[in-house]
């Protein structure tokens, strides 16, 4: 990946790529868009986010990723779109995701995520949150747009 240090965008979605997210992706410090949705990628999502300070689109939905969403995603403070739908992700949604000021779209539907989401979100730009078909609980925060909430929520 040394030859690609100036790479700002990848668009590798809707193919039949297999394997895992290579750790070497984490060396691409200028990456702004990581589009690897609708493939056959699997394994745990590598802890590659430490250097992604310019990343604003993360689209890795419709794969076969497993494990937890790494807390290091919190380093991607410019994220505006996070799409990790239809994988096999487990555990709680990292609270760091709810700290992104520029986030407009959060799509985590169709995983096995548990826990709750903060009742008061301070993400001023969040317009769409799709979290259906998980095991989330708790109160639903007030948002401009919420699509397809099909969780067990108290309150």
N, C-alpha and C positions, 0 to 999 in steps of 0.2 A: 504494500500500500504506500510505500515511500514515494512512488512516482505520482501519486494522486493527492499530495498534500494541499493543493489549491482547489480540490473538488468541493463544490458548494451544493450540488444536487445529485441525488441518485433517483432514478425512476426504473425500478426493477419489478414492478407489480404485474400481476396477472400473467404469470408464467408458471412453469413447473419446477422452479428451483427447489432443491432439497438441501438438507444439512442444517447447520446451526448458524446463528449470527456470529461472524468471525470477530474475535477480540480486536483484530487489527482495525476494524471500523472506528474504534475509539481513538485512533491516532489522527483522524481526519478533523482537525480542529476548526476548519472553516465550513464544515458541513451545515447547511441550512435546511435542507429537505431530505428526509430519509423515507423513501416510498418503496416498501417491499411487501405490500399487501397482496393477498390472494396468490400465495405460492404454497409450497409444502414444507416450509421451514419448521423445524422442531427443536426440542431441547429447551433448556432454560434460557431466558433472555439474558444475555451476557451483561455483566456490569460494565458497560461501555460508555456510560453517559457523562463521566467526569469532565471530559474535554469538550462536550457539545454545548458550549456557551452561546453559539450562534444558531442552534437548531430551533426552527419555528414550526416545522411540520414533521410529525412522527406518525407514519401510517404503516403499521405492521399487522393489521387485522387479517382475519381469514387465513390463518396459518395453523400450525399445530404446536405452538409454543406452550410450555408447561412451567410450573413453578410460580414464584412470586414476581411481582413487578419490583425491580430493584429500587431501593430508596435513592440511589444515585441519580435517578431521573430528576430529582430536585435541583440538580446542577443546571438543568436546561431551562433557565428562567425566562427565556424568550418564547417558549412554546405557545402557539396559538391553536394548533390542532393536534390532538392526541387520539389516535384510532388504534385500539388493540382488541377490537371486537372479535368474537368467534375464535378464540383460542382455548386453551385448557389452563388458564391462569387461576391460581388459588391464593388464599390469604387475604389480608386487608389491602385496601387501596392505600398506597403510601400518602400520608397527610401532606407530603411535599407537593403533590399534584394540586392540592387545593390552595396552594400559595401563589400559583402562577397568575400574575396580574393581567397578562395579555391573552389568556386562554379564552377562545370563543367556542370551541367544540371539544367535548370529551365523550368518546364512544368506547365503552367497556362492556357492551352487551354480550351475552352468550359465553360467559366464562363461569367459574365457580368461586367468585370473590365473595368474601364474608365481611362482617363488621358493619359499620355505619359510616355515613358521610356527615361532615360537620353541619350542624343546624343553621349556622350563619356563615355563608360563603362571602368572602370579600373580593371575589373575582368580578370586577365591574363589567368586563366584556363578555362574560360567559353567556351564551345564547342557547346552546343546545347541549344537553347532557343525556346520553342514552346509556342506561345502566340496567336494562331489563335482562331477565333470565340469568340472574346471579342469586346469591343467598344473602343479600344486604338487608339490613333492618334499621329501625330508627325513624326519625322525622325526615320528611322531604323538604329541602330548603326551597325558598322562593327564588325562582329564576324567570327570565323573560320567556324562554321556551323550554319545555321538557317533553320529550317524545318517548312513547312506549315504556312507561315505568310499569314493570310487572314484577315487583318485588314484594316481599313480605315486610311491610313498614308499619311500625307502631306510631300512633299519634296523628 
